[in-house]
Amino acid sequence: MLKTRITELFGIKHPVIQGGMQWVGYAELVSAVSNAGALGILTALTQPTPEDLTKEIERTREMTDQPFGVNLTILPTITPPPYEEYAQAIVGAGVKIVETAGRSPAPFMDLFKAYDVKVIHKCTSVRHALKAQSVGVSAITIDGFECAGHPGEDDIPSLVLLPQAAEALEIPVAGCGGFSDAKSLVAALALGGEAIVMGTRFMATKEAGIHQNVKDIMTEADERSTNLMFRTMHNTARVFKNSISDQVVEIESTGTAKFEDVKDLVAGQRGRVVFEKGDMEHGIWSAGISVARVKDIPTCDEMVSRLVSDAEDIIDGRLQKLKA
């Protein structure tokens, strides 16, 4: 077993966390991850209402007696979801671990603390991580430039960002972005991280409730299989490379593109159809560069067990031999 402050903090067996993923973080995947000894994370806003989230939490509890958390992503939108109601649903259901992302969790910290909820906040920079630490979160996920979704605008990869954060913070830090296997877990621990957070890799598991076409194409991907879009709009997003994301990048290349020029292409409902119907050219969907490291589609238990066992072999074997 690999014991770290994060395994102790969240009561999990392995220093592996499944990141919150829209349209992916359902009870089946989350319970399978937690049963494998890692930390599964439900995605609150995947559920259409706070009441639906409460039901999904109960469904997860029916499938696992191990710790799991809920992701609450707080983003500026024209018509924002009822974040406060989702937060109340989380604490009302007795969930003790929350992954926050997007804006600062500060407005919700009093509520979470009142219910003894441990918060791990996702950041893309050391300065934001320090701010999150100051408002009382228990741990930080630091997102390197390799990550799926929004890596921020600083373009700092995990190899530099993770040790920078680990040295700057007093609370434990989990590395996210580029982590997908035993080699990257060992690297994260060497860099000062106390766990890895994987989203892309957990998508390519048997329990992930997305279409088989998505999983299959992930096994065929390489390190060039993602696109960065919204660069010109200072809202960078890393997504899988397909005809739709290529089109968005081309529109942006004019230098005068506005969000209105691409909003129909990037609509979230189009991406949801990709996951549900398997039409790989219908919309955009998030994927990290680590998709290049996806070679198979195991169960969560098989994948986590292999990852940790191989990591221990690297630590006890190859690294020890180098020292000798």
URBEL-V41516 format. One record per run of one state. SS is the DSSP state (2 for helix, 1 for strand, 0 for the rest). FROM is the first residue (numbers start at 1). LEN is the number of residues. If there is no record, write none. Layout:
BEGIN
ss: <SS:SS>
from: <FROM:FROM>
len: <LEN:LEN>
END
This chain:
BEGIN
ss: <0:2:0:1:0:2:0:1:2:0:2:0:1:0:2:0:1:0:2:0:1:0:2:0:1:0:1:0:2:0:1:0:2:0:1:0:2:0:2:0:1:0:1:0:2:0:2:0:2:0:1:0:2:0:2:0>
from: <1:5:11:16:19:27:36:39:44:47:50:64:68:75:83:93:97:103:106:115:118:124:126:135:139:144:149:150:158:169:172:177:182:191:196:199:200:204:212:220:226:230:237:241:243:253:259:262:268:278:286:287:289:294:300:324>
len: <4:6:5:3:8:9:3:5:3:3:14:4:7:8:10:4:6:3:9:3:6:2:9:4:5:5:1:8:11:3:5:5:9:5:3:1:4:8:8:6:4:7:4:2:10:6:3:6:10:8:1:2:5:6:24:1>
END
